[in-house]
Amino acid sequence: MNKIITFFIFIFCFLSNVFALELPIESKNAILYNLDTEAVLYEKNSEEEIAMASLTKIMTAVITLENVDNLESTVTMTWEDYRGIYEVGASTAGFQYNETVTIRDLLYGLLLPSGAEAAQALTRVVAGHEKFIQLMNEKAAELNMNHTHFVNETGLDAENHYSSVKDIATLFQYALTIPTFKEIIEAKSYTTTTGKTFYSTTEKAKLRYHLDMDYLIGGKTGTTLNAGLCLASIAKAFDVNYMLVTCRAPNDWSTPKHLMDAKTIYDYFIDHYGNQDIIKEGEMLYQIPTYYAKEKMIPVYSPVTINKYLEKEIPLNTLNFNYEEKEKVTPLTKPKENIGVMHIFFEGEEIYTFDVFLTNKVSIDWNDLIKKYSWIVVLLGIIFIIIFYVALKKKRKKRK
């Protein structure tokens, strides 16, 4: 009875899934991924179209990295790179008018301190404003970001400039596949070719407010009046890689609510979920019957360790095996011969399949063979007796 109750509790937890989970966060939009499995672990209003603030600069970096071959090429800052940013109090990296820096310097200034002048300088030198925005929207369409449209490269609030946390997560995941982007987003600081040092806004906030988030690898912050406090971040704990995007936390400058929300979400999943070994390498899974052999059963061992990201409290008692026999194992079966295929199921989902080969030759069991085919032995004996009798009779006739 207890096993039945446990099973139904497990099924309920499984079917209700983590999507129904409510966490005490103030961000109005959020989505968390397990990057290893690409599974969505948690979401909140993830497809709602919202202002995205400086998370826009993730796309600005992607377009730059995909259209510039030499990151050491130099750029001289012009007045055009500062247009409209001081009037609205946009964040800047601190590049000076007429300063000559590299594209790499601008990318670090774009992503670490979230410099708006770096974004506009990159736009100018890579393609020009209109063409650059066109490239941003084309990339969004290519990545199936169906709830996204760009009108600027900085993320300042503007009509028709919007995205969703789900789309931003799609973009962020794609950006992380670009080695230079990943290197920048994980950097805590960077010193430019002109001696200026940038610090990660995520790292600065984490240290300033003494947030215990050693698992946080890196991230990109953003904030405007419409977008609130936003954060796209990556984390790693117990060999699990996470990616989280949150937006529209209240603009309370006294506390980093976007980081506090990230901590709440990360901490919950790190504490309650993890990779669990469902099967260990070398573990016996199944026994295959033999025919006319002294070894009545042949054990099948797992060739690999299989683990899944699961709730830690759930018992691992729902494994099923389906063995497809290709060849009956007899003393005539040769070692290393493919004798079948093993399918492993967990919670009704096939998680692993492998070919089964005979490891060692089995020896013949004469008693079993004779017992199995005793009627053939008797029949052969009768036939032998008949043949012997007929032959004997012919021999007697010849003598007469």
C-alpha positions as CSV (number, residue, x, y, z in Angstrom):
1,M,0.0,0.0,0.0
2,N,2.8,2.4,0.9
3,K,4.5,1.7,-2.5
4,I,1.3,2.6,-4.3
5,I,0.9,5.8,-2.4
6,T,4.5,6.7,-3.1
7,F,4.0,6.0,-6.7
8,F,1.0,8.2,-7.1
9,I,2.7,11.1,-5.2
10,F,5.6,10.7,-7.6
11,I,3.3,10.8,-10.6
12,F,1.5,13.9,-9.3
13,C,4.8,15.7,-8.7
14,F,6.0,14.7,-12.2
15,L,2.9,15.8,-14.0
16,S,2.5,19.0,-12.1
17,N,6.1,19.7,-13.0
18,V,8.1,22.7,-11.9
19,F,6.2,25.1,-14.1
20,A,3.5,25.4,-11.5
21,L,6.1,26.4,-8.9
22,E,5.6,29.7,-7.2
23,L,8.7,31.4,-5.8
24,P,8.8,34.6,-3.8
25,I,10.4,36.9,-6.4
26,E,9.6,40.4,-7.3
27,S,10.6,40.2,-11.0
28,K,7.4,40.0,-13.1
29,N,9.0,37.9,-15.8
30,A,11.5,35.0,-15.5
31,I,12.7,31.8,-17.1
32,L,15.3,29.3,-15.9
33,Y,17.0,26.7,-18.1
34,N,19.1,23.7,-17.3
35,L,21.8,24.4,-20.0
36,D,23.0,20.8,-20.0
37,T,19.6,19.4,-21.0
38,E,18.1,22.6,-22.5
39,A,15.0,22.0,-20.3
40,V,13.0,24.8,-18.9
41,L,12.9,24.4,-15.1
42,Y,10.9,27.5,-14.1
43,E,9.1,30.2,-15.9
44,K,6.9,33.2,-15.1
45,N,5.2,35.2,-17.8
46,S,8.0,34.1,-20.1
47,E,6.4,35.1,-23.4
48,E,5.0,38.4,-22.4
49,E,6.3,41.2,-24.6
50,I,8.2,43.7,-22.4
51,A,10.9,46.3,-22.5
52,M,14.4,44.6,-22.3
53,A,16.7,47.5,-21.3
54,S,20.4,46.8,-21.7
55,L,19.8,43.1,-22.3
56,T,19.6,44.4,-25.9
57,K,23.3,44.7,-25.8
58,I,23.6,40.9,-26.0
59,M,22.4,41.2,-29.5
60,T,24.6,44.2,-30.2
61,A,27.6,42.0,-29.2
62,V,26.4,39.1,-31.3
63,I,26.1,41.2,-34.4
64,T,29.5,42.7,-33.9
65,L,31.2,39.4,-33.3
66,E,29.6,37.9,-36.4
67,N,30.6,40.8,-38.6
68,V,34.1,41.8,-37.5
69,D,37.0,39.6,-38.3
70,N,39.7,41.5,-36.4
71,L,38.8,42.5,-32.8
72,E,42.1,44.3,-32.5
73,S,41.2,46.8,-35.2
74,T,41.0,50.3,-33.8
75,V,38.1,52.8,-33.5
76,T,38.3,56.5,-32.7
77,M,35.3,57.7,-30.7
78,T,33.3,60.5,-32.3
79,W,30.5,62.8,-31.0
80,E,28.0,60.6,-32.8
81,D,28.8,57.8,-30.3
82,Y,27.4,59.9,-27.5
83,R,24.2,61.1,-29.1
84,G,21.1,61.0,-26.8
85,I,22.7,59.0,-24.0
86,Y,23.5,61.7,-21.4
87,E,20.0,63.3,-21.8
88,V,18.4,60.1,-20.5
89,G,21.1,59.2,-18.0
90,A,22.1,56.0,-19.8
91,S,25.0,54.0,-18.4
92,T,28.4,54.6,-20.1
93,A,31.7,52.7,-20.0
94,G,33.7,55.9,-19.8
95,F,35.3,56.1,-23.3
96,Q,36.4,59.6,-24.1
97,Y,35.7,61.7,-27.2
98,N,38.5,61.3,-29.7
99,E,40.0,58.3,-27.8
100,T,41.2,55.4,-30.0
101,V,40.4,52.0,-28.8
102,T,40.0,48.5,-30.2
103,I,36.8,46.6,-31.1
104,R,37.6,44.2,-28.2
105,D,37.8,47.2,-25.8
106,L,34.4,48.3,-27.0
107,L,32.9,44.9,-26.5
108,Y,34.1,44.6,-22.9
109,G,32.8,48.2,-22.3
110,L,29.5,47.1,-23.8
111,L,29.0,44.1,-21.7
112,L,30.7,44.7,-18.4
113,P,29.8,48.3,-17.4
114,S,27.0,48.3,-20.1
115,G,28.3,51.3,-22.0
116,A,25.8,52.9,-24.3
117,E,28.6,54.9,-26.1
118,A,30.3,51.5,-26.8
119,A,27.1,50.2,-28.3
120,Q,26.7,53.2,-30.6
121,A,30.4,53.2,-31.6
122,L,30.1,49.5,-32.6
123,T,27.0,50.2,-34.5
124,R,28.7,53.0,-36.4
125,V,31.8,51.1,-37.4
126,V,30.2,47.7,-38.1
127,A,27.4,48.6,-40.4
128,G,25.9,52.0,-39.6
129,H,22.8,52.5,-37.5
130,E,20.0,51.5,-39.9
131,K,21.8,48.5,-41.3
132,F,22.9,47.4,-37.9
133,I,19.4,47.4,-36.5
134,Q,18.3,45.5,-39.6
135,L,20.9,42.9,-38.9
136,M,19.6,42.7,-35.3
137,N,16.1,42.0,-36.4
138,E,17.2,39.5,-39.0
139,K,19.2,37.6,-36.4
140,A,16.1,37.6,-34.1
141,A,14.0,36.1,-36.9
142,E,16.7,33.5,-37.6
143,L,16.7,32.5,-33.9
144,N,12.8,32.3,-33.9
145,M,12.6,35.1,-31.4
146,N,8.9,35.7,-32.3
147,H,8.2,38.2,-29.5
148,T,11.1,40.5,-30.2
149,H,11.8,43.7,-32.2
150,F,14.7,46.1,-32.1
151,V,14.8,49.8,-32.9
152,N,18.1,50.6,-31.1
153,E,21.4,49.0,-30.0
154,T,21.4,50.3,-26.5
155,G,18.2,49.1,-25.0
156,L,16.8,52.6,-24.1
157,D,13.0,52.6,-23.8
158,A,11.5,53.2,-27.2
159,E,8.3,52.4,-29.0
160,N,8.4,49.1,-30.8
161,H,11.5,48.0,-29.0
162,Y,10.5,44.9,-27.0
163,S,11.2,41.2,-26.3
164,S,10.3,38.5,-23.9
165,V,12.4,36.7,-21.3
166,K,12.0,33.5,-23.3
167,D,13.4,35.2,-26.5
168,I,16.2,36.8,-24.5
169,A,17.1,33.4,-23.1
170,T,17.2,32.0,-26.7
171,L,19.5,34.9,-27.7
172,F,21.7,34.5,-24.6
173,Q,22.1,30.8,-25.1
174,Y,23.1,31.4,-28.7
175,A,25.5,34.1,-27.7
176,L,27.2,31.8,-25.2
177,T,28.2,29.5,-28.1
178,I,30.5,32.3,-29.3
179,P,33.8,31.9,-27.4
180,T,34.6,35.6,-27.2
181,F,31.2,36.5,-25.9
182,K,31.4,33.8,-23.2
183,E,34.8,35.0,-22.3
184,I,33.6,38.5,-21.8
185,I,30.4,37.7,-20.0
186,E,32.3,35.6,-17.5
187,A,35.0,38.2,-16.9
188,K,35.0,40.0,-13.6
189,S,37.2,42.9,-14.9
190,Y,39.1,44.0,-18.0
191,T,41.7,46.7,-18.7
192,T,41.6,48.3,-22.1
193,T,44.5,49.1,-24.4
194,T,44.4,52.7,-23.1
195,G,44.6,51.6,-19.4
196,K,41.0,51.9,-18.4
197,T,39.6,49.1,-16.2
198,F,36.0,47.9,-16.4
199,Y,34.3,45.8,-13.7
200,S,31.3,43.5,-14.2
201,T,28.1,45.2,-13.0
202,T,26.9,41.8,-11.8
203,E,30.0,41.0,-9.8
204,K,30.1,44.5,-8.3
205,A,26.5,44.3,-7.1
206,K,27.0,40.8,-5.7
207,L,30.0,42.0,-3.7
208,R,28.5,45.3,-2.6
209,Y,25.5,43.6,-1.1
210,H,27.3,40.6,0.2
211,L,25.2,38.1,-1.7
212,D,26.4,34.5,-1.2
213,M,26.3,33.5,-4.9
214,D,29.6,31.7,-5.5
215,Y,27.8,29.6,-8.2
216,L,27.2,32.7,-10.3
217,I,29.6,32.6,-13.3
218,G,28.6,35.8,-15.1
219,G,25.8,38.0,-16.3
220,K,24.5,41.1,-18.0
221,T,22.3,43.6,-16.2
222,G,20.0,46.2,-17.5
223,T,17.5,48.8,-16.2
224,T,15.2,51.4,-17.6
225,L,11.9,52.9,-16.2
226,N,9.8,50.5,-18.3
227,A,12.0,47.5,-18.0
228,G,12.7,47.7,-14.3
229,L,15.8,45.8,-13.1
230,C,16.8,43.0,-15.5
231,L,19.4,40.3,-15.4
232,A,20.6,37.6,-17.8
233,S,23.0,35.2,-15.9
234,I,24.7,31.9,-15.9
235,A,25.5,29.7,-12.9
236,K,27.0,26.3,-12.1
237,A,26.5,24.2,-9.1
238,F,27.2,20.5,-8.5
239,D,28.0,20.0,-12.2
240,V,24.7,21.5,-13.4
241,N,24.8,24.5,-15.7
242,Y,22.0,27.0,-15.4
243,M,20.9,30.1,-17.4
244,L,18.4,32.5,-15.9
245,V,16.7,35.7,-17.4
246,T,14.6,37.9,-15.2
247,C,13.0,41.3,-16.0
248,R,10.8,44.0,-14.4
249,A,12.0,43.8,-10.8
250,P,11.1,47.0,-9.1
251,N,13.5,49.9,-9.6
252,D,14.6,50.1,-6.0
253,W,18.2,51.5,-6.1
254,S,18.8,50.6,-2.5
255,T,18.7,46.8,-3.1
256,P,19.6,44.8,-6.2
257,K,16.2,43.0,-6.5
258,H,17.2,41.4,-9.8
259,L,20.1,39.7,-8.2
260,M,18.1,38.8,-5.1
261,D,15.5,37.2,-7.3
262,A,18.2,35.3,-9.1
263,K,19.5,34.1,-5.8
264,T,16.1,32.9,-4.7
265,I,15.5,31.0,-7.9
266,Y,19.0,29.5,-8.1
267,D,19.1,28.6,-4.4
268,Y,15.8,26.8,-4.7
269,F,16.8,24.6,-7.6
270,I,20.3,23.9,-6.3
271,D,18.9,22.9,-2.9
272,H,16.0,20.7,-4.2
273,Y,17.2,19.3,-7.6
274,G,20.3,17.8,-8.9
275,N,21.9,15.2,-11.2
276,Q,21.1,11.7,-9.8
277,D,22.7,8.5,-11.1
278,I,19.8,6.3,-12.3
279,I,22.2,3.6,-13.4
280,K,25.8,3.2,-12.8
281,E,28.4,1.8,-15.2
282,G,28.9,-1.9,-14.6
283,E,25.6,-2.3,-12.9
284,M,23.7,-5.5,-13.8
285,L,20.5,-4.6,-15.6
286,Y,19.0,-7.8,-16.9
287,Q,19.6,-11.5,-17.4
288,I,19.2,-13.2,-20.8
289,P,18.2,-16.9,-20.9
290,T,20.4,-19.4,-22.7
291,Y,19.6,-22.6,-24.6
292,Y,21.3,-26.0,-24.0
293,A,24.1,-24.3,-22.0
294,K,25.4,-24.9,-18.6
295,E,25.2,-21.1,-17.9
296,K,21.4,-20.8,-17.7
297,M,21.4,-16.9,-17.6
298,I,23.7,-14.3,-19.2
299,P,23.9,-11.0,-17.2
300,V,23.7,-7.7,-19.1
301,Y,25.7,-4.8,-17.5
302,S,25.3,-1.1,-18.2
303,P,28.1,0.2,-20.4
304,V,27.7,3.7,-19.0
305,T,26.6,5.7,-16.0
306,I,23.2,7.4,-16.7
307,N,22.1,10.3,-14.7
308,K,19.2,12.8,-14.9
309,Y,18.3,16.1,-13.4
310,L,15.6,15.2,-10.8
311,E,14.1,16.3,-7.6
312,K,16.3,14.9,-4.8
313,E,13.5,13.6,-2.7
314,I,12.0,11.4,-5.5
315,P,12.9,7.7,-5.2
316,L,14.5,6.2,-8.3
317,N,12.2,3.1,-8.6
318,T,10.6,3.6,-11.9
319,L,13.1,2.0,-14.3
320,N,11.9,-0.4,-17.0
321,F,13.9,-2.6,-19.5
322,N,12.9,-3.9,-22.9
323,Y,15.3,-6.5,-24.3
324,E,15.0,-7.2,-28.1
325,E,16.5,-10.6,-28.8
326,K,18.3,-10.8,-32.1
327,E,20.1,-14.1,-31.6
328,K,19.4,-17.0,-29.2
329,V,22.3,-17.7,-27.0
330,T,23.5,-21.3,-27.5
331,P,26.8,-23.1,-27.3
332,L,27.1,-22.3,-31.0
333,T,26.9,-18.5,-30.5
334,K,30.3,-16.9,-30.9
335,P,31.8,-14.4,-28.5
336,K,31.4,-10.7,-29.6
337,E,28.3,-11.7,-31.6
338,N,25.4,-9.1,-31.4
339,I,22.7,-11.0,-29.5
340,G,20.2,-8.2,-28.9
341,V,19.3,-4.6,-28.1
342,M,18.6,-3.2,-24.7
343,H,16.2,-0.3,-24.2
344,I,16.1,1.5,-20.9
345,F,13.0,3.5,-19.9
346,F,12.6,5.9,-17.0
347,E,9.1,7.4,-16.3
348,G,8.0,6.0,-19.7
349,E,10.7,7.9,-21.5
350,E,13.4,6.0,-23.3
351,I,16.7,7.3,-21.9
352,Y,19.3,4.9,-23.3
353,T,19.7,2.2,-25.9
354,F,22.7,-0.1,-26.5
355,D,23.6,-3.3,-28.4
356,V,24.3,-6.4,-26.3
357,F,27.2,-8.6,-27.3
358,L,28.0,-12.1,-26.0
359,T,31.1,-11.7,-23.9
360,N,32.1,-15.3,-23.3
361,K,31.2,-18.5,-25.1
362,V,28.8,-20.7,-23.2
363,S,29.5,-24.4,-22.7
364,I,27.1,-27.1,-23.8
365,D,24.9,-28.9,-21.3
366,W,24.5,-32.5,-22.6
367,N,22.0,-33.5,-20.0
368,D,19.8,-30.6,-20.9
369,L,20.2,-31.3,-24.6
370,I,19.4,-35.0,-24.2
371,K,16.5,-34.3,-21.9
372,K,15.1,-31.7,-24.3
373,Y,15.3,-34.0,-27.3
374,S,14.9,-37.4,-25.6
375,W,12.2,-38.3,-28.1
376,I,14.7,-37.8,-30.9
377,V,17.2,-40.1,-29.1
378,V,14.5,-42.8,-28.7
379,L,13.4,-42.4,-32.4
380,L,17.0,-42.7,-33.6
381,G,17.4,-45.8,-31.4
382,I,14.3,-47.4,-32.9
383,I,15.4,-46.5,-36.4
384,F,18.9,-48.0,-35.6
385,I,17.3,-51.2,-34.3
386,I,15.0,-51.5,-37.4
387,I,18.0,-51.0,-39.7
388,F,20.0,-53.5,-37.7
389,Y,17.1,-56.0,-37.8
390,V,16.6,-55.6,-41.6
391,A,20.3,-55.9,-42.3
392,L,20.5,-59.1,-40.1
393,K,17.6,-60.6,-41.9
394,K,19.2,-60.0,-45.3
395,K,22.4,-61.6,-44.1
396,R,20.5,-64.8,-43.0
397,K,18.7,-65.0,-46.4
398,K,22.1,-64.9,-48.2
399,R,23.4,-67.7,-46.0
400,K,20.3,-69.9,-46.8
